[in-house]
Amino acid sequence: MEDLKQSHSLILKLGLLSSSFCISNLISISALSHWGSMDYACSIFHQIDCPNSFQFNTMIRGHIKDMNVHKAIMFYNQMLEMGIHPNNFTYPSLLKGCSYLQRLQEGMQLHGHVFKIGLQDDVFVQNSLINMYGKCREITNSCSVFNQMDDFDKSSATWSAIIGAYVSKEMWGECLETFRELSCRKDWKAEESVLVGVLSSCISLNALDLGRSTHGFLIRNLSGLNVIIETTLLDLYLKCGSLETGVSIFERMKRLDSV
C-alpha cells in the first residue's frame, strides 16, 4: 500500500492525473487487491471530473469484494444519474453482491434494468442472474433464465449456477438429471463446484452407486482433489454406510480442517 501511495505521488508530480490509463490502474489496484483500501480508492475516484464506465465498474466490484452492497448500488445509481451506460461488466458484480446477502428485491430490480438496457442475452449477465436467483432460493426464476438461453451459449459457469440453484432448494433429483445432461456435452470440463453439488445429491438420496460413479468421474477428469471435494466424498461414503472407504479417503487426505 505504501508503494502504491508513492506511485500516486509520482503521478501527481508528473502531471499524469488526467491520464485515464494511470488513474484507472490506481483505482483498480487499490480497490481490488486483497491488501488494498476502498477508502483510498474512493479518494482517488473523487478526484476524477468525468469518470468512465470502467472506473465505475471497478468501484462497484471493490465494494462487492468488501461485501458492501449498499455502497456498490450507490455507485451504480450515480453512474445512471451521470448518463454513463452500464455494461455486461456492471451487472455480474452487482448481482453477485445480491446473491451473497440474498438481497432478492434489489436483484429483481437489477434484472429489470438488464431488460431495459438490452443485456438480457449476455451470457455473463444470464449466469449471474441464475446464480442470484438460486442463492435467493427462487428456483423458478433461475430455471426461467436458464431455459431461455441457447444451448450453445451455456458455459460451464451456466451449468454450475443451475445445479447450485437446485442444490439450494434440495432438489436432488433435478440436480442429478442436469448433471447427466451436462456429462453428455463434449465441450464440458469437470468443475469442482458442480461435482460437490452432485455428490451432495448422492448423499441426500443415499445413492452410493451413483456416488461411486461420480468419484470415478472425478479421478478421471481432475488432476487433484481439493479439501472441499475430499470432505464431501468422505461424507458420502460414511453416510451411505461404506465406512472402510471413508476411512481410507480420510487417511489419504493431505490437508485436514475442522469439517
C-alpha positions in Angstrom: 0.0 0.0 0.0 2.9 2.4 0.8 4.4 1.6 -2.7 1.0 2.4 -4.3 0.9 5.8 -2.4 4.4 6.6 -3.6 3.4 5.8 -7.2 0.3 8.0 -6.8 2.5 10.9 -5.6 4.8 10.4 -8.6 1.8 10.5 -11.0 0.7 13.8 -9.4 4.2 15.3 -9.7 4.4 14.3 -13.4 1.0 15.8 -14.1 -0.4 12.5 -15.2 -3.6 12.6 -13.1 -5.6 13.4 -16.2 -4.4 10.2 -17.8 -7.4 7.8 -17.8 -4.9 4.8 -18.0 -3.0 5.9 -14.9 -5.9 6.8 -12.8 -7.9 3.7 -13.8 -5.0 1.4 -12.8 -4.6 3.2 -9.5 -8.2 2.7 -8.6 -8.2 -0.9 -9.8 -5.1 -1.8 -7.7 -6.4 -0.1 -4.6 -10.0 -1.4 -4.9 -9.4 -5.0 -6.0 -6.1 -6.1 -4.3 -6.5 -8.1 -1.2 -4.2 -5.7 0.5 -5.9 -2.6 -1.0 -8.1 0.1 0.6 -11.6 1.1 -0.6 -11.2 4.4 1.3 -8.1 5.2 -0.7 -9.8 4.1 -4.0 -12.7 6.4 -3.2 -10.3 9.3 -2.6 -8.7 8.8 -6.0 -12.1 8.3 -7.7 -13.5 11.6 -6.3 -10.6 13.4 -8.0 -11.9 12.5 -11.4 -14.0 15.1 -13.2 -15.7 12.7 -15.6 -15.3 9.1 -14.5 -15.9 6.4 -17.2 -17.7 3.1 -17.1 -14.5 1.1 -16.3 -13.8 3.3 -13.3 -17.4 3.0 -12.0 -17.3 -0.8 -12.6 -14.1 -1.0 -10.6 -15.6 0.8 -7.7 -18.7 -1.4 -7.8 -16.5 -4.5 -7.8 -14.4 -3.3 -5.0 -17.4 -2.6 -2.7 -18.8 -6.0 -3.6 -15.5 -7.6 -2.7 -15.8 -5.9 0.7 -19.5 -7.2 1.0 -20.8 -3.6 0.9 -23.7 -4.0 -1.5 -25.3 -0.7 -0.3 -22.3 1.4 -1.4 -22.0 -0.6 -4.7 -25.6 0.2 -5.6 -24.9 3.9 -4.6 -22.1 4.0 -7.2 -24.4 2.3 -9.7 -27.1 4.9 -9.2 -24.5 7.7 -9.5 -23.4 6.1 -12.8 -27.0 6.2 -14.1 -27.5 9.8 -13.0 -24.4 10.9 -14.9 -25.7 9.2 -18.0 -23.0 6.6 -18.2 -24.3 3.4 -19.6 -23.8 0.2 -17.5 -22.5 -2.8 -19.5 -22.1 -6.5 -19.2 -19.3 -6.0 -16.6 -21.5 -3.9 -14.3 -24.4 -6.3 -13.6 -22.5 -9.5 -12.8 -20.7 -7.7 -9.9 -24.0 -6.2 -8.5 -25.9 -9.5 -8.9 -23.0 -11.3 -7.1 -23.4 -9.0 -4.2 -27.2 -9.6 -4.1 -26.6 -13.3 -4.1 -24.1 -13.1 -1.3 -26.5 -11.4 1.0 -29.7 -12.8 -0.5 -31.0 -9.4 -1.5 -33.8 -10.6 -3.8 -35.6 -7.3 -4.2 -32.5 -5.5 -5.4 -31.6 -8.4 -7.6 -35.0 -8.3 -9.3 -34.8 -4.6 -9.8 -31.4 -5.1 -11.5 -33.0 -7.8 -13.6 -35.5 -5.2 -14.8 -32.7 -2.8 -15.6 -30.9 -5.5 -17.6 -34.0 -5.8 -19.8 -34.3 -2.0 -20.3 -30.7 -1.7 -21.4 -30.9 -4.8 -23.6 -28.3 -7.0 -21.9 -30.7 -9.9 -21.2 -29.0 -12.1 -23.8 -25.4 -11.6 -22.5 -24.1 -14.9 -21.1 -22.2 -13.3 -18.2 -25.3 -11.5 -17.1 -27.5 -14.6 -17.5 -25.1 -16.7 -15.5 -25.2 -14.1 -12.7 -29.0 -14.0 -12.7 -29.3 -17.8 -12.5 -26.8 -17.8 -9.6 -28.5 -14.8 -7.8 -32.0 -16.3 -8.0 -30.6 -19.7 -6.9 -28.9 -18.3 -3.8 -32.1 -16.4 -3.0 -34.0 -19.8 -3.4 -36.1 -18.6 -6.3 -35.6 -21.7 -8.4 -38.5 -20.8 -10.8 -36.7 -17.7 -11.9 -33.3 -19.5 -12.1 -34.8 -22.1 -14.4 -36.6 -19.4 -16.5 -33.3 -17.6 -17.3 -31.6 -21.0 -17.9 -34.3 -22.2 -20.3 -34.3 -19.0 -22.3 -30.6 -19.4 -23.1 -29.5 -21.1 -26.3 -27.7 -24.4 -25.7 -24.5 -23.3 -27.4 -24.4 -20.2 -25.2 -24.4 -22.2 -22.0 -20.9 -22.3 -20.4 -19.6 -24.4 -17.6 -20.5 -21.4 -15.3 -24.1 -21.6 -16.5 -24.4 -25.3 -15.7 -22.7 -24.8 -12.3 -25.1 -22.0 -11.5 -28.3 -24.0 -12.3 -27.0 -27.1 -10.4 -26.2 -24.8 -7.5 -29.7 -23.5 -7.6 -31.2 -27.0 -7.4 -28.9 -27.8 -4.5 -30.0 -24.7 -2.6 -33.6 -25.9 -2.8 -32.6 -29.5 -2.1 -34.0 -30.7 -5.5 -31.6 -33.6 -5.6 -33.2 -35.5 -8.5 -33.2 -32.4 -10.7 -29.6 -31.8 -9.8 -28.5 -35.3 -10.9 -30.6 -35.2 -14.1 -29.0 -31.9 -15.0 -25.6 -33.4 -14.4 -26.4 -36.4 -16.6 -27.3 -34.0 -19.4 -24.2 -31.9 -18.8 -21.9 -35.0 -18.9 -23.1 -35.7 -22.4 -21.7 -32.4 -23.7 -18.3 -32.8 -25.3 -17.2 -29.2 -24.6 -17.7 -29.5 -20.8 -14.8 -29.8 -18.4 -15.2 -31.0 -14.9 -15.8 -28.2 -12.4 -15.4 -28.8 -8.7 -18.4 -26.6 -7.7 -20.7 -28.7 -10.0 -19.3 -32.0 -8.6 -19.7 -31.0 -5.0 -23.4 -30.4 -5.7 -23.7 -33.8 -7.4 -22.1 -35.6 -4.5 -24.4 -33.7 -2.1 -27.3 -35.0 -4.1 -26.0 -38.6 -3.9 -25.6 -38.3 -0.1 -29.2 -37.0 0.3 -30.6 -39.7 -1.9 -28.4 -42.4 -0.3 -27.3 -43.2 -3.8 -23.9 -44.9 -3.1 -23.5 -46.5 -6.5 -24.1 -43.1 -8.2 -21.7 -41.6 -5.7 -19.0 -44.1 -6.6 -19.6 -43.4 -10.3 -19.1 -39.7 -9.6 -16.0 -40.4 -7.6 -14.6 -42.3 -10.6 -15.5 -39.3 -12.9 -13.6 -37.0 -10.5 -10.5 -39.2 -10.6 -10.6 -39.4 -14.4 -11.2 -35.7 -15.1 -9.4 -33.8 -12.3 -5.7 -33.7 -11.7 -6.2 -33.3 -7.9 -9.0 -33.0 -5.4 -9.2 -30.1 -3.0 -10.2 -30.4 0.6 -13.9 -29.5 -0.1 -14.3 -32.3 -2.6 -12.4 -34.8 -0.4 -14.6 -33.9 2.6 -17.7 -34.3 0.5 -16.5 -37.8 -0.7 -15.7 -38.7 2.9 -19.3 -37.6 3.9 -20.7 -39.6 1.0 -19.1 -42.9 2.0 -19.7 -42.6 5.7 -23.3 -41.6 5.4 -24.0 -44.3 2.8 -22.5 -47.0 5.1 -19.2 -47.5 3.4 -17.0 -46.9 6.5 -13.9 -48.6 5.2 -13.7 -46.5 2.0 -14.5 -43.4 4.1 -11.6 -44.1 6.4 -9.3 -44.8 3.5 -10.1 -41.4 2.0 -9.6 -39.7 5.4 -6.2 -41.3 5.8 -5.0 -40.2 2.3 -6.0 -36.6 2.8 -3.0 -34.2 2.8 -4.9 -31.4 4.4 -7.4 -31.7 7.2 -9.7 -29.0 8.5 -12.3 -28.9 11.3 -15.0 -30.1 9.0 
